[in-house]
Amino acid sequence: MIINCRVLRLTTALSTALLGWTAPALAQTAPNERAKLAEPLEGDIVVTARKREESLLKTPLTVTAMTSEMLEAKGIVSMQSLASSTPGININNSSSGHADRSFQQISLRGFTPVSTTATTTSLFVDGVPVSSPSPFTSISDPERIEILKGPQSAYFGRNTFAGAINFVNKVPTDEWHGQVTGMVGTRGNWRLRGSIEGPILGDALTFRVTADGFDKNGSWRNNYDGSTLGDESTRNASALIVAKPTDRLTIKAFAMWTKDEDGASAQTRIVAKDITTPGGTVVYKNQSNCATAAGRPFICGTTPGLINPVGANTAFTSKLQDWLANPAGRLISADDTVEHYGLLRYTTHAHLTADYEVNDNLSVSLLGGRNKEKWTTLVDLDGFNSSAFTGASYYNGAYYDFPYLIERKTSDWSGEGRLNYEFGAAHGVVGVSYLEATTQTGSGTPIYGGRPGTTGKNGNKTYGVFGGLTYDFTDQFSVSVEGRYQVDNIAVFAGPNGQRVQGSTYIPAGFYMANSKLVGGKFKNFTPRVIANFQIDPDLMVYASYSRGVNPSQFNSFMIAATTTASQQTAAAALGIPLTVDPEELTNYEAGVKGKALGGLLTYTAAVYYAQWKKQITAYSFILDGTLFSGVNNSGATDLYGAEFETHWRISDLVRIDASGAYTGTDIKKFVSPSVSAYSGITNFDGKEMARTSKWSANVGAQLGGDIRSLEDAAWFARADYSFKSGVWADQANIVKTQDRHLVNLRTGFSKGKASLELFVNNVFNNKGYTSIDDNWAISPTESFAVYNAVLVGLPELRTAGVQVKLAF
């Protein structure tokens, strides 16, 4: 704590001294590169939203593009900070009793996946898909990030129902360059990043290598043992080799490795009933403020502040160590498993691309990629300091504890080939693609004396044929017709030890050999998009589009699990629970404007949209024969509508303003959730709003900077960023929501030659608004899981200050 205070005092003193020294020395000339005002205006950015390079202001889609300079200026280093700086995006990290980096589900434009295994916004690296939604916990020095809003199924295929996020790598030059960045801050923050690039064989073969290490302590103190909650650690390394055997051929090979190792997550429960010891002592006080007609208490309105201490049982006992070391039932080997409460994850990604320019009218591109991810997380599922519950009958023999293990493996590989063409007024792209992905999970707790259970694999093989034709009817008016025909084969397989199915309601009863297919389905879809755009003048374009999207089908594989009895299968079928749900469908209408003003000093984009989400897959829990089950069904329909804008204004050589905002409206037409209805009493969800998405969001950034007249080759800058996101609902009943979040970040610094010093303070006003929310239970030795009686909330990072030094060579 002494070190943290010293860093904060040093940061404050340096900021004051720096601004006081540079203010009278400002030069009224164009600032140099190190002032960070030389980053390109939005219209100068090239994006690949339609599988070809286009100017951002000439692309008739809603795209937010952030260059490496913008990311650095705003201090964006993670998916969470990217979402905070981008209106219309929320990240939900609450699932299965934990709120951490093992689960980061993207909600774009209100398209919140209800199932924890579903994805509506997919990630790509250089256009190559990454099936898992959570590997990009850190952002390590990309050339730019492209956020494509609205359905992108026509070109990007599977799981781009709401949009896509594409990370574009920096291409090395044939000159030697390098950079080292070091950061140290309060709360144990440090980061060390390095990169080097240069020629191997002149400009015919170049390379770029990066390495990144990051650690931070959590902001919240664990009242169980005084440790911090929310500790994070990431190690990342990547390499890119670019070969240009001829002027027409470019080959790129990229590989990345990431290791995330976090401590117990920063989270807590707000409970609707007291948690008491058998003797009646209250150890966790309720904060209920509403009750059903039957008198059942629950929490409603805006979530209250915390009155209970934040805590978790995190003692890694020898008994727990022995349980984890036993390989029986485990998905992840003991050598790669977590050895503490928290997360351990390994991610690898590799891809190879080749671009060949046949002639001035034709070019061919080939892409192939491979991803692997495996993680384990150990959670204290009760989520509070339960050491007051003493008794030898509990699992650890000293006090009540509820350790819970979750494991997951994902693997995918993909291939794509496409032809870009341009013949007079007609230009576009045609191509084929293939994606094969598998997911396998495992979970368990030692308190019932059993071993973890590992499910069989869920897999898909997806084939696609896509294309687009843009025809320029005049120099100003163009129409684009695009689409994808896709065949999606999905399947569920038996576990590694085989599987016995007890009833024949869904599939024939009997024993199925290890890894044999239990159930499968083939789904064929066509997803078109039509765009008309009119270039009113060189600085103003308007456009309108119609598009359709699909999101993959799912299985209720728990209905054919080994532990599901024949009577439970019959009861589930009577409730209308299918084995296979249909793909979700989306129809989207959009109109927008893009342009420049004030001689190009101001750029702007704005769009409005209306979307109809049908056959919406909803998730819910229910009781069969006293056993809790969770399933999915096509029992939802929602209309979504909104408006978005973004502007960048270079007021003068010294001042620049950027601002963006989004209104995200959602209107539920149909929804079924027995578990939500059980605690809330609400069965008609018509007119409610989608959960875990902000209705209003905005960002404003102001940056000052210029050359320092009294020093040669020196510059200064100061930047303030404000972001706002309105509170999000815990579920579709719209009973309880989080507080609005207001974040202010400050950065300032100066550079001399190739060296720079920056000072920053994040969350200046120490906003404590919750980052996520999910329905949950107050867990104690005698508590039933039949009805939700708590909400699980993610806790934010509190005020953090630091110093960053960068040296380029």
N, C-alpha and C positions, 0 to 999 in steps of 0.2 A: 504493500500500500504506500510506503514511503517513496518507492521508485515511481509509482504512478503519479503521485502528487508532484514530484519533482519534474516529471515529463510535462505534466499539464502546466505548471508554472513556467517552465522553459518555453513551451509552445506559445503561451499568452505573451510573454515578454518579447519573444522573437517577432511575433506578429505585430505587436505595437511598434517595436523599433523599426521593423522593415517598412511598414506603411508610413511611419513618420519620416523616415530617411528618404524614401523614394518620391513621396508626394510632390515636393517642390522641384524635383529633378525630372519631371516627365517631359519627354520630347513630343512635339506635335507632328510626328512623322509616323509612317506605317510601322507597326511593331514587327519585330522579327519573329522567326519561327518559335523561339522559346517562350514568347509571350502567349502562345497558344491561341492567338487570334488569327493565325494564318491557316487554320483548318478550313477545308473547303465549305462553301455554302452548300445548302442541301441540294440545289439543282446541279452542282458539279459532281455529285456522287454517282457512280455507276453501280447498278444492281443487276441481279440475275433472277428476278422474280418470275420470268417467263422462259427460263432455260437458255437465255441469251443475254448478252450485255446491252443494257439500255440506260439512258440517263434517268435518274429518279423522277425528275419533273416531267419526263415524257412517257413514263410507265403508267398506264391507266388502271392502276390498282392502288389500294391503300398499303403503303409500305413505310415503315419507320426504319431508317438506316442510321447506324451509329458508327462512325469511323474510329480508328484507334485513338486519334487525337481527342475526339469527343468523350470516349470512354475514360481516358486518362484525366481529362479536365474535370469530369464529374465524379471521379473516384469510383467507377463501377468495376468491381472485381468479382462479382458472384451473380448467380441467377436471381437471388433475392434483391440485390441492389439494382440489377437490370429491371426487374419488375417494378420496384419502387420508383424508378425514373421513367417508366413508360405507362401512361394512362391507358386504361382498358385491360390491363393484365393484373391478375392476382395469382399468387402461388399458395397452394394449400399444402402444408406439411404435417397435418394432423391425421393420423390413421391408426387403427388398432391399438389405441392406448398410448401412442407416442407421437411427439411433434418434433421431428428432427430431419436431418439431411438424407436419411434413408428413403424418405418418401417426399417428393416434391412434384406436385401435380399442378400443371399450368391451366389456368382458366383465362381464356381470351374472349373478349366480347360477351361475357356472360355464359359461355358454353362450358359450364362446370360439369366434369364427368361425375356422375353419381356413384358409379362403381369404382372402387379403389384400383382396379386393374385396368380401367379404361383410360384412353388417351384421346383428346380431341385436338391437341396441338403437338406436332412432332418436331423433333430436332434433326438438323442436318449439318454435316461438315463438308464444305465445298460441294454442296448438292448431294452428298452421299447420306442416306438415312441412318439414323441411330434409333433402334427400337425402344430402348429403355427411356423413360421420361426423366431420369434423375442423374445422369452422369456428369452434366455440366454444372457441378457445384461451384467450381471456380472458373473464371474466364481468364485465360492466359494469353494476352497480347495478340488478338486477332487483327487482321487488316480492317475488318468491319463486321458488324452483326446486322443482318437483315431480318426484320420482323414483318412477316406477310400476314395481313389481317383479312379475314373472310375465308370461305372455303377455297382450298388450293388443290382439291382432288384432281382437277383436270391435268395438272402437270406433276404434282408431287405424290399423288396416290394415297395410300393407306394412312389413316390417323391424322389427316390434315383437314378434318371436319371444320374446325374453327380457324385454322391458320397454320403457319409454319415459321420456324426460326432457323435461319441458316448462318452458321459461323464460317467466315471466309478467311483463309489463311493469308498471311503476308508472303509474297513471292520474293525470294532472295535475288539480289542483283549480282553483277559480276565484279563488284567492288567489296573490299573488306569493310565490314561494319560490325560493331558490337555495342552492347549496352548492359550496364549493371544497375539495378535499382535495389535499394535497401530501405526498409521502413521499420520504425520502432514506435510503439505507442503505449498508452495506458491499457489496463486490463490484459497485460501479457501479450499484446499484439506485436507481431513482427512478421515481416515478409522479405524474402530475398529472391530476386528474379534476375536471370541473366540470359542473354541471347547473343549469338554470333552468326554471321552469314558471310559468304564470300564465294569465290570461284574454286572449282576443282579442276576444270578444263576450260578456262576462260568463260565466255558467256554460253558455251555449249553444255556445261554441267556446273550447276551452282547448288549451294546447300544453305539451310538455316536450322540451327539447333537452339532450343530454349529449355530452360529449367526453372522451376518455380517452387519455393517452399513457403508455407504460411502456417502460423499458429496463433491462437488467441484463447484467452481464458473467457469463461462465460461471465455474464453481467450479474448473475443471481447467485446468492449464497444459499447453500444447502443446509437447512437447520438440523439435518441428521448428523453430519460430521464436520460441517464448516467448509467443505469443498465448494467449488463453483460448479454451476449447472450451465451447460451450453458451450463447453470447451470444444474447439474445432482445430483440426490439423489436416493439412493437405500437402501432398508432394506430387508434382506434375513434371513430366519431361516429354518433349516432342522433337521430331526431326522431319524436315522436308527436303527432298532432293528434286531438283528440276533439271530435266535433260531437254536440250533443243538440238537434236541431231541435224535438223535442217531448219530453214526459215519457216517452213510450213508445219512442222511437227513439234509439239510440246508434250512432254511426259512428266507427270508429277507423282511422286511416291511420298506418302505421309504416314507417320506412326505416332501414337500418343499413349502414354501410360500414366495412370493416376491412382494414387492411394489416398483415401480419406479415413482418418481415425479420430473419432469424436468421443467425448465423454457423455455422461448422462445428459439428456436433453433438457433445455430450459422450458419447462411446461408446468402446469398445475391444473387442478380441478376446482371448479366452483360448484359446490354441492348444494342440493336442495333439502337435505336432511342431515341432522347431526350424525357424526360418526363417533360412537361412544364405546368405551371398553365394556366388557361383561359386568363390571361393577357400576356402570353408569357415568363414568367420567367422560366428559366431552373432550375429545382430542382434536376434532376438526369441526368447526362450527358451520352451520348451514347459512346460506345467503338467499334463501328462497324469498320471493316477493309476490308469488301468485299461487293459486290453488285451483284444481279442477272442481267441478260440481260435487264430486265424491270426496273432496277434501284432500286430494293428493297434492303435495306441494311441488312447485317447479319454479324455474327462474325465467323471468320474462323481461321484455324491454331491452335497454342497453345494459350490457354486462357490467356488474358492479366492480369496484376496485377490490384489491385483495385485503382480506382481514385475517386470513390464516397464513402462517409461515409457509414459505416455499420449501419443499423438501422431497427427498426420495431415499429409500434404503439402498445404499450403493456398496455395502460391504461384500467384497468378493471372497466369500468363505471357502474353506477347503472342500466342503461338501458340494458347493456349486461348481468349483473347479473340477472335481472328479466327475460330476454329471456331464459337464461340457467335454471333458476329455474322452468320454466313452463314445466310440464311433457309431454305436447302434442307433439306427433311425435318423442319422444326421445327413443333411444334404451337403454341407461344407465340411471339409476335412478338419481335424483338430489343429493341423498346422496353420490353417488359414482362418481360423475362427477368432472372434473377439475374445479377449482375456480380461474384460472389465465391463462394467455397465456402460453401454453406448454402442457405437457403430464402428465396424471395420469393413471397408469396401475397396475392391480392386476393379479397375476399369481399364480395358485396352481397346484401342481403335486403330485401324489401319485402312488406308484406301489407296488406290492407284487410278489415275485418270490419264487419258491421252486425247489430245485435240489435234486434228489434222485438217489443214486448210487445203481442200482439193483444188479450188480455184477461187476467183473473186465472188462466185455465186454459191458455192457449196463448202460446207465444213462438216466433219464427222467428229463425234465425241464418244468415248467409251469410259465408263466408270465402274469400278468394282470396290466393294467395301466389306469389312469384317469388324464386328463388335463382340466383346465379351465383358460381362459384369458379374461379380459375385459379392454378396455382402451378408453379414450377420449383424444383428443388433440385439442386445440384451436390455430388456426394459424392466423397470420396477413398475409393474402394472397397477398396483394400488395407488402409486403416485403421491404418497405423503410419508412423513416420518411415523411409521407404525410401531416403533419400538415399545410403545406403552402397552401393546397387546402381548403380554408375556404368557408363556406356558410351554411345557415340553411337548405338547401335542402338535405344535406347529412344525412346519417343514424344517427349519434350521435349528429347532430345539431350544431357541432362546426367546424369540418373539415372532409375531406374525409377519410374513413376507410373501411376496407374490412375484418372483422372477419369471420373466416370460421371454422366450427366445424366438426370433423370427429370422428366417434365412431365405435367400433368393438367388437364383442363377438365371441370367438371360444370355442368349447368344443369337446372333443373326449374321447373315451375309446377303449381299445384294449385288446386282449387276444391272447396268443400263447402257443402251446404245441409242444414239440419236443423230439425226441429220438436220442441220440448219441450212436453210435455202433462202435465196433472194433472187427473184427474176422480175425485174421491172417493178410494177406496183404490188406484186405478190411476194410475201416473205413470211417465214415461220419456221416450224420445227416439227419433225415426226420422230417417233422412237418407240422402243420396247423396253420393258423393265421386268425384273424378277426380284422378289424378296422372300427369304426363308428365315423364320424366327422361331425360337422356342423359349419358353419360360417355365421354371419349376420352383416351387416354394416348399418350405418346411416350417414347422412351428411346434412349440410345446413348452410345458412348464414342469418342473420337478415336484411341485407341491402335491400332485396327485399320485406320485410314485411311478409315473410312466416315463417313456422315452419320447423324444420328438417324433412327429409324424411327417413324412415326406410325400408330397403328392406326386402323381405322374405328371409328365410334361404336357403343357399346352403348346400347340404349334400351329403355324400357318405357312402356306406356300401360296404366294400371290403373284399372278402373272398380269401384266398390263401392256396395252398398246395405246399410245397417246399421240396427239398431234395438234397443231394449231396453224391456222392460215390467217394472216392479216393482209387485207387488201386496201390499198390507198386509193380511194375513189377520186380524191383530189389531193392537192398538196396539204390540205387542212383536215379532210375528213377521212377516217379509216374505220373499218369494221374488222373485228377479230372473232373467228369461230374456232373454239378449242374444245377438246374433250378427251376422255380416257375410257376405254373399255377394259374392265378389270374382272378377273376370275380369282376369287378368294377361297382357298381350301383351308379349312380350320379343323382341328382334331384335338381330342383329349386321349392320353395314353395311360395305361396302367402304371403303377409305381414300380420302383426298382425290385421289389419283392413279389411282384404280382398282386392281383387284387380279386377278392371275391365279392360278387354282387348278389345280395340276398333276395331281392324281389325282381319280378319281371315287368313291372309297370312301365319302365322306360326302355330298358334293353334286356335281353334274355339273362336270367339268373345263371350263376355258375362262376367258375374260377377263370380268370384271364391272366395269361402269362405276362411276365415282366415286360414292360415297354410295348405291349400290344395295344392296338387301337381300340378304345372303348366306344367312342362315338365320333362321328365326323360330319361335315357338311360342306357343300359347295355353293357359293353365292356369286352370281354374275350381276354386274352393275355397269351402267354407263353414266358418266358424270360430265355433262357439257358445261361450257361457259361461253357466253356471247358478250362482246364488249364493243361499244361504239364510242369513239372519241373524236372530238373536234378541237383543232388547234386554232383558237380564235385569232391569235397573233403569236409572234415568237415567244412572248412571255406569259401566255395564258392558255390553258387547256381545260376542257370540261369532258367528262366521260360518264357513261352509265353502263351497268353490266347486269346480267342475269346468270346465275350459276346454280349448280346442284352439287351436293356432296353426300357421301355415305360414310358411316362409321361401322367398324366390323361387328359381326355377330359375336355372341358369347354363349357359353354353356353353363347350366346349373349342375356342374359335375358332382356337387355334394349329394345330389339325389341318387347317384349310383356309387357313392363311396362305400367302403367296406363296412363302416359303422352304421349305415342307414338301414333300418329294418324294412321288411316288406310292408308292414302296416304304416310306417312313416311315409314310404313312397306313395302308397294309396291315398293317404291323407293329403300329401302335397299335391297330387294330381287333382284331388277334389277341390283344392283351393285355387286351382288354375295355374299351378307352377309348371311351366314347360321345361323340357330338357334343353331345348335350343331356342334362343330368342332371335328375332330377325335383326338385320342391320338397321341402324338408325338412318333416317333420311333428313335431308336439309334442302330447302329452296331459299336462295338468297338474292335480294335485289339491292343494288347499290348505285349511288351517284356521287360524283366528286369533282373537285376543281383543284388545279395545281398551277402555280405561277410565280412570277417575280414582279417586284415593283421597286420604285425608287432607284431606277438604274441598276437593278440587280442586287442592291444592298439588302433587300428584304425578300425572302422566299416564304411561300405558304402552301399548305395542302389542307383540304377539308373534305369530309365525306359524310354521307348519311346512308344508313342501311336498314333493311327490314328483312328478317329471316323467319322461316317457319320450320321448327324442329319437330319432326314427327317420328313415331315409333321409338320414342325416347326410352332408353334403358334406365330403369330405376332400380335401386338397391333397397332391400328392406330385410328386417329380421322378424322371425316368428317362432312360436313354440309348437313342437310336435311331440306328443307323448312325454312332455317334460324336458325335452331337449331343445336348446336354442340353435336355430339354423339361420343362415344369411343367404339370400338368393337375389336374382335379378329377373326382370320381366319388362316387356314392351308396354308399360302402363303409363307413359307420360307423353305430353305434347306441350310445347312452349313456343310462344312468339317472342322474338328478340328484335330490338330496334335501338338505334342509337345515332349519335353524331360524334365526330372526332375532328380535331384540328391540330395543326402543328405549324409553327412559324419561327423563323430565324431572322433577326434584324441586326445588321451591323450599323449601329447608329453613327459611329465615327470611327476613326482609327484607334480610339482608346476604349470604346464601349460597345459591347455586344449583348443582346438580349435574345434568349430563346424561350419559347413557351409552348405548351401543348395541353390538351384537355380532352376528356371523353365523358359523354353521358351514355351509360349502358343500361338500357331498359329491358326488363324481362317480364313476361306475362304468362304465368302458367295456365294452361287450358285444361290439362288433365294430369293427375298424379295420384299414385297409390303407394302408401307406405304404412303397413300395419304397425311398425315399431314407433314411428312418429305419432300416429294416431293414438296409440296406447297411452302415451304420456301427456299428449296435448289435448286429446278429445276432438281434434280436428280431422274430419274425413273428407271434406270438400276443400280442395286446394285451389280452386278456380280463382284467378286474379292475384294469387300470391306471386312472389318474386323468387328467382333462383337463389340457391344458397351459395355462400363463399365467393361472392363477386361484388365489387364496389359499384354502386350506381353512379357515383360521381368520382372523378379522379382528375388531377391536374398537376402540372409541373411548371415552375418558372425558374429560370436561371439567369443571373446577371454576371457578366464578366468584364473586368477592367484590366487594362494592361498596355504596356508600351515600352519603348526603349528607355534606358536610363542615360540621360544626356552626359552625366559626369563620368560614366564608365564606358569604355570601348567594348563593343560586342556583348552588351549586358541588357537584360530586360526584366520586367517585373509583371506579376499578375495577381489579381485577387478575384475570387469567385464565391458567389452565394447561390445555393440551390434550395428551393422549397418544393416539397412534394406533399400532395394531399390525396388520401383515399378515404372515402366514406366507409362506415362500418359494414360488415358482411353478416348475413344471417347464418345461423348454425345449421338450419335445415329449411325445407320448403314450407313448413308451417309458419315461418316468419314470427316465431315466438320470442327469440332472443338473438341479439346481434352484438358485435363488437363495437367499441368506441371508434369514432373517426380518428384517423392517424394523420398527424401533422409532423413532418420531419424537416429540419433545417440543417444543412451541411455547409461548412465554410472551408475554403482552401485559399492559401496565399503562398507566394514564393517568388524567387528570382533566380536568374541563370546568368552565368558568365562563361562564354565559350561553350564547351560541351558538358559543363557541369551545372547542376541545378539543385536547389534546396526548396522543399515545400513543407508547409505546416498545414495541418487540417484538424478540424473538430467535426465529428459526425454526431447527429442527434443533439444539436446544441442545447435545446431546451429540455432534454432528458424525457422525451415523450414515452410513456409507459403503456400506450395502447397495444392490445393484444395483436399478434401477427396472424393468428389463425384460430379457428373454433370448430368444434365437432361435438355431436351428442355423445354422451358417455354415461358411466355409472359411478356412484360413490361406492368404492370397493372396500369391504371390511370382512372379517371372518364369517359374519352372519348375513351378509347382504345378498339379495337375489338379483340376478341379471335380467329379470323379466321385463322391467320397465326402465327407460332412461330416467335418471334422477340427478344428472350432473352434466356439465359441459367441460370438455378438455380445451384449454387455451394455450397457445404458444406465446412465450414471453419474448419481448424484443431485446435487441442489444441496446444498452443504455449509452449515455454520453461517452464518447471515446475521442481522445486527442492523440496526435502523433506527429512525427517528423519523417520526411522521406527525402532521400538523397539519390540523385541519378547521375550517372557518368556515362557518356557516350564516347566511343572511340572508333 
